[in-house]
Each structure stands twice: as C-alpha cells, then as structure tokens.
Amino acid sequence: MLYLVPSPIGNLGDITIRAIEVLKQVDLILAEDTRTSAVLLNHYQIRKPLSPYHQHNEHRVAEHLAEQMLGGKKVALLTDAGTPGISDPAYLVVKACIEKNITVECLPGATAFVPALVNSGLPMDRFCFEGFLPIKKGRHTRLLQLAEEERTIIFYESPMRLVKTLAQLREYFSPLRRAAVSRELTKKFEENKRGTLQELHDYFNKKPVKGEIVIVVAGKN
C-alpha cells in the first residue's frame, strides 16, 4: 500500500493526527529531502527507515518501490512541504502502483496554493493552478495563452525569479491586472501583499525576498 502524506508548508503544527498515525505504522517513508523530513519526523518522535524519492531518481526507483509494495510493504511518501504530486514528485510511483493494482491512498492536508487563493481577495469560484511556469522553452507561449484565461490563475515561484515573473505578467496580462503575492505561509514572517501587477512588481523590486512564493492573478475581465 502507498500513502501520500501531506507535510506542513511551514508551521510543524499543521499536520493531521491521521498523518502522524500513518507515518508511525508504515514500513518505509519516502522523502523528497531526507534532512527536511527528518526534522518533522523527529519533532513527532517517528522512527522509521527513510529513503530518498525526488525528481532526479523517481524514474529509476518507481518500479522497484512498487515491487516492494507488492511484497507486502506499506510505504508513505512525503515531500518537503505540501501535498505530494502538487509541483512535487509522486506521479510516477502512483502510476506504477495503479498499474500493479496496489492500493494508493492520499491523505488530505496542507497545500500552499489554497490559503494563498483564499487570502488573495480574488474570485475563487473558478480558478486554474499552473504551478511553476516553464523557465525557458514554452514560457512565451504559455504566458500568451494565460493572458486570455478568465479564471483566477495560481502560480508557484522561487524568490530569485519573483520580480522577473511579475514583470512578465505585467507585460503579457496588463499592469492594472489585480493580483496577490503570498510568501512564508504559516511561518513567523508570513506576508500577503495585494495590488495591481505594477504595484506588486514595484514593491518586491525594492526589497529582498525569501521563502516559498505563491502568485495569484485575477482572470481576464
């Protein structure tokens, strides 16, 4: 059996009781970064074998992991923050398990884009999640397509590329398009900044930025 276990996006208290129970009962925990997961597991006194599972090795190990589960092992997959599979590795091992009729169970829990969307003040009845934009190839085409999107749009971004991305969104969408930027969600220095794309670009262009970033942009009116 494979369990997909969401991990806190910042505050370690944002893990469910059920997630802790599952992590304590499985035979093996897959971790995107074993050092990051060790902090969470040590906090809740969970002592289980850890094995790395990330974007650089998932093609190689997914089938092997499925074979272990066919042999009776219960496995949990943790990513560094949030729900496995949402801009994080999980797809290949889930696909391998389904093909071999291995039970897959995804626990509900933390996902960064949900509080960012709800906190943005933008329409949330219809939205699309884009995750990270292509860094190079396909970026121009994607932005042209999204400029016509009428639903609220959600992006993930790194602090190093935030200002560049805001500048491009301003260029492709409109400087006056409403948006919100959330960073360090659930942490001590959480920040939620709302305004036009022009205002947000000007604001973050004047200050150093740290932490995980979620950008929420209003759809085309």
C-alpha positions as CSV (number, residue, x, y, z in Angstrom):
1,M,0.0,0.0,0.0
2,L,1.1,3.5,-0.8
3,Y,0.1,6.5,1.4
4,L,0.6,10.1,0.1
5,V,1.1,12.1,3.2
6,P,0.9,16.0,3.0
7,S,3.5,17.7,5.2
8,P,3.3,21.2,6.8
9,I,4.2,24.1,4.5
10,G,5.9,25.9,7.4
11,N,4.4,25.5,10.8
12,L,5.0,22.0,12.1
13,G,1.7,22.1,13.9
14,D,-0.2,21.9,10.6
15,I,0.0,18.1,10.3
16,T,-3.1,16.0,10.9
17,I,-3.4,13.4,13.6
18,R,-4.1,10.8,11.0
19,A,-0.9,11.7,9.1
20,I,1.1,11.1,12.2
21,E,-0.6,7.7,12.8
22,V,0.1,6.6,9.2
23,L,3.8,7.6,9.4
24,K,4.1,5.6,12.6
25,Q,2.7,2.4,11.1
26,V,4.3,2.2,7.7
27,D,7.4,0.2,6.9
28,L,9.2,2.8,4.9
29,I,9.0,6.6,4.4
30,L,10.0,8.1,1.0
31,A,11.3,11.6,1.4
32,E,12.0,14.3,-1.2
33,D,14.8,15.5,1.1
34,T,15.6,13.2,4.0
35,R,17.1,16.0,6.0
36,T,14.0,18.1,5.8
37,S,11.7,15.2,6.5
38,A,13.9,14.2,9.5
39,V,13.1,17.5,11.2
40,L,9.4,16.8,11.0
41,L,9.7,13.1,12.0
42,N,12.0,13.9,14.9
43,H,9.6,16.5,16.1
44,Y,6.8,13.9,16.4
45,Q,9.2,11.1,17.6
46,I,8.6,9.0,14.5
47,R,11.4,6.4,13.9
48,K,11.1,4.8,10.5
49,P,13.5,4.0,7.7
50,L,13.9,6.9,5.2
51,S,14.6,6.6,1.5
52,P,15.1,9.5,-0.9
53,Y,12.5,10.0,-3.6
54,H,12.9,13.1,-5.8
55,Q,12.7,14.3,-9.3
56,H,16.2,13.1,-10.1
57,N,15.7,9.4,-9.1
58,E,11.9,8.9,-9.5
59,H,12.1,7.4,-13.0
60,R,14.7,4.9,-11.7
61,V,13.1,3.8,-8.4
62,A,9.3,3.9,-9.0
63,E,9.0,0.4,-10.4
64,H,11.3,-1.0,-7.7
65,L,9.2,0.6,-5.0
66,A,6.0,-0.8,-6.5
67,E,7.6,-4.3,-6.4
68,Q,8.4,-3.8,-2.7
69,M,4.8,-2.9,-2.0
70,L,3.6,-6.0,-3.9
71,G,5.8,-7.9,-1.4
72,G,3.7,-6.5,1.4
73,K,5.4,-3.3,2.4
74,K,3.4,-0.2,3.5
75,V,5.1,2.9,2.2
76,A,4.4,6.6,2.8
77,L,5.6,9.4,0.5
78,L,6.5,12.8,2.0
79,T,7.6,15.8,0.1
80,D,9.4,18.8,1.6
81,A,6.2,20.8,2.0
82,G,2.6,20.4,1.0
83,T,0.8,17.5,-0.8
84,P,2.9,15.0,-2.9
85,G,2.2,15.4,-6.6
86,I,1.4,19.2,-6.5
87,S,4.5,20.6,-8.1
88,D,6.4,17.8,-6.4
89,P,7.3,14.2,-7.3
90,A,4.6,11.5,-6.9
91,Y,3.1,10.9,-10.3
92,L,5.4,8.1,-11.4
93,V,5.2,5.9,-8.3
94,V,1.4,6.4,-8.1
95,K,1.1,5.4,-11.8
96,A,3.3,2.3,-11.2
97,C,1.2,1.3,-8.2
98,I,-2.1,1.7,-10.0
99,E,-0.8,-0.4,-12.9
100,K,0.0,-3.2,-10.5
101,N,-3.3,-2.9,-8.6
102,I,-1.6,-1.6,-5.4
103,T,-3.8,0.5,-3.2
104,V,-3.0,4.2,-3.2
105,E,-4.4,6.5,-0.5
106,C,-3.9,10.2,-0.4
107,L,-4.5,11.9,2.9
108,P,-5.9,15.4,3.0
109,G,-3.7,18.2,4.3
110,A,-1.6,21.2,3.6
111,T,-1.2,22.7,0.1
112,A,0.3,26.2,-0.3
113,F,-2.0,27.5,-3.1
114,V,-5.2,27.0,-1.1
115,P,-4.6,29.6,1.7
116,A,-2.9,31.9,-0.9
117,L,-6.0,31.8,-3.1
118,V,-8.5,32.3,-0.2
119,N,-6.4,35.1,1.2
120,S,-6.0,36.9,-2.1
121,G,-9.4,38.6,-2.2
122,L,-9.7,37.5,-5.8
123,P,-12.6,35.4,-7.2
124,M,-12.2,31.7,-6.1
125,D,-15.3,30.2,-7.5
126,R,-13.3,29.2,-10.6
127,F,-9.5,29.0,-10.8
128,C,-6.7,27.2,-12.5
129,F,-3.4,26.0,-11.0
130,E,-0.4,26.5,-13.2
131,G,2.4,25.7,-10.7
132,F,5.8,26.8,-11.9
133,L,6.0,28.4,-15.4
134,P,8.5,27.0,-17.8
135,I,11.8,28.6,-17.2
136,K,12.8,28.9,-20.8
137,K,11.2,26.8,-23.6
138,G,7.5,27.3,-23.8
139,R,7.3,30.2,-21.4
140,H,6.3,32.8,-24.0
141,T,3.6,30.6,-25.5
142,R,2.2,29.7,-22.0
143,L,2.0,33.4,-21.0
144,L,0.2,34.3,-24.2
145,Q,-2.3,31.6,-23.6
146,L,-2.9,32.5,-19.9
147,A,-3.3,36.2,-20.8
148,E,-6.8,35.2,-22.2
149,E,-7.7,33.0,-19.2
150,E,-10.9,34.2,-17.5
151,R,-10.4,32.2,-14.3
152,T,-8.2,33.2,-11.4
153,I,-4.7,31.9,-12.0
154,I,-2.3,30.5,-9.4
155,F,1.5,30.2,-9.9
156,Y,4.3,28.9,-7.7
157,E,7.6,30.8,-8.0
158,S,11.1,31.0,-6.4
159,P,12.2,34.1,-4.6
160,M,15.0,34.6,-7.1
161,R,12.6,34.8,-10.1
162,L,9.7,36.6,-8.4
163,V,10.5,40.1,-9.7
164,K,11.2,38.8,-13.2
165,T,7.9,36.9,-13.3
166,L,5.9,39.8,-12.0
167,A,7.5,41.9,-14.8
168,Q,6.5,39.4,-17.4
169,L,2.9,39.0,-16.0
170,R,2.6,42.8,-16.1
171,E,3.8,42.8,-19.7
172,Y,1.6,39.9,-21.0
173,F,-1.5,40.5,-18.9
174,S,-1.7,44.2,-18.0
175,P,-0.1,46.4,-15.4
176,L,-3.5,47.0,-13.9
177,R,-4.5,43.4,-13.5
178,R,-5.2,42.6,-9.8
179,A,-3.0,40.1,-8.1
180,A,-1.6,38.9,-4.8
181,V,1.7,37.5,-3.6
182,S,1.9,35.3,-0.6
183,R,5.2,34.1,0.9
184,E,6.4,32.3,4.0
185,L,2.8,31.0,4.5
186,T,2.1,29.7,8.1
187,K,5.6,30.9,9.2
188,K,6.6,33.7,11.6
189,F,7.2,36.2,8.8
190,E,4.2,35.4,6.6
191,E,3.4,38.1,4.1
192,N,0.4,38.6,1.9
193,K,0.7,41.6,-0.5
194,R,-2.2,42.6,-2.7
195,G,-2.5,45.1,-5.6
196,T,-2.0,45.5,-9.3
197,L,0.8,43.7,-11.1
198,Q,2.5,47.0,-11.4
199,E,2.2,47.8,-7.7
200,L,3.4,44.3,-6.7
201,H,6.4,44.5,-9.1
202,D,7.4,47.9,-7.7
203,Y,7.1,46.7,-4.1
204,F,9.1,43.5,-4.4
205,N,11.7,45.1,-6.7
206,K,12.7,47.3,-3.7
207,K,13.2,44.6,-1.1
208,P,15.0,41.2,-0.7
209,V,12.6,38.3,-0.9
210,K,12.9,34.9,0.9
211,G,10.7,31.9,1.2
212,E,8.3,29.9,-1.0
213,I,6.1,32.1,-3.2
214,V,2.5,31.8,-4.4
215,I,1.3,34.4,-7.0
216,V,-2.5,34.7,-7.5
217,V,-3.7,36.7,-10.5
218,A,-7.2,37.7,-11.5
219,G,-8.5,36.3,-14.7
220,K,-9.2,38.4,-17.8
221,N,-12.2,40.6,-17.3
